[in-house]
Amino acid sequence: MGEAVGLLEVYGLAAAFAAGDAACKAANVSIEAFDRNKPAKAETLPVPLIILVKIRGSVSDVEAGLAAGERAAAAVSGVVARHVIANPAGDTERMLAIDALS
């Protein structure tokens, strides 16, 4: 794709939607996908579902979008992690295409 990718892991789907919305409003980015991280026996754990928000754009736009998304998610339920990949390699692109919510 040739664009940077931003990864923002948050607690819960509501926080993911808030983060994605804030990211798109704050910068010229698009949401590539939402993904879920459901560990084994998750239903027995006292934590909400972890959702990964994947956004795309230039490096500076992804950074700005992630900052806005992180603030929005923190106000809802919390942030687990955030990361920017400036120029994903081909193998990384294949892994980024996976989304478990579909």
N, C-alpha and C positions, 0 to 999 in steps of 0.2 A: 504493500500500500504506500510506503514511503512517508508515512506520517508517524509522529510520536504516539505512544499509547500511555494513558494514565490508568492506574489500577488503584481503586479505593475500596477496601474491605470495611463493611459497616455491620452493625448489629440490626438485623431485621429488614424486611422489605419496605416498610414505611420510610426508614432512614435512607434506603437506597434510592427510592423515588425522590425524596427531598434533596439528596445529594446530586442526583443526575439533573434535576430541574435547576438547581442553583448553579451547577457547573455550566450548563448550556446558556443560562442567562448572563453569566459573568464573563464568558469568553467564547471565542469562535471554535467551539468543539461540538462533536456529535457523540451521542451514546452509541457505542458499538454493540454492547450486550450487557445484560445482568447475568450473573452466574451465582450458583449457590455452593456453599461449602458445608455439607452436612456430614459430620463425623459419625462413625459407627455408634449405634445406641444413642443417637442425639436426643431422642424423645425422653430419655432418662436424665439428661443433663439439665441443670438449672440455668441455661443460657439460651438466648434466642438464636434463630438461624443466622448464619453469617452470609452476607451477600457481597459479591464482588461487582462493582460498577466499573465497566471498561469504557473509557472515552478516548477519542482520537482528535488530533489537530496538530498544530505546530508545537514545538517544545514549550514556547512561552505561553501559548494559549492553554495547553494541557496543565502547566504549572498553575496558572491563574484559575482554571476550572477546578482543579483538585483542591486548591485552597478554599474556594467558595463551597465546594461540595463537602469538604471536611467540616467546615463551620456549621453547615446545615445539618449534617448527620449527627454531629456532636450535640446539637440542640434537641434532637429527637431521642437517640438512644446510645450513640457512641460510635467511635471509629476504632477499628482493629489495626489497620496498616494502610500505608499509601506508598506508591512507587511510580516512577516515570521511566519508561524505556524510550530513549530518544530515537533510536533507529533499529527496530526489531529485525533480527535475522530471519531467514526463511523458515527455519525449524521453529523458531519462537512464534512466528506468524501462524503456523499450523496449530500450535497449542492454544494460541489466543482465540482461534476460531471455535474452539469447544465452548459450548454453553449448556449447562445442565438444567436450565429452566424450560427449554423447548421440549 
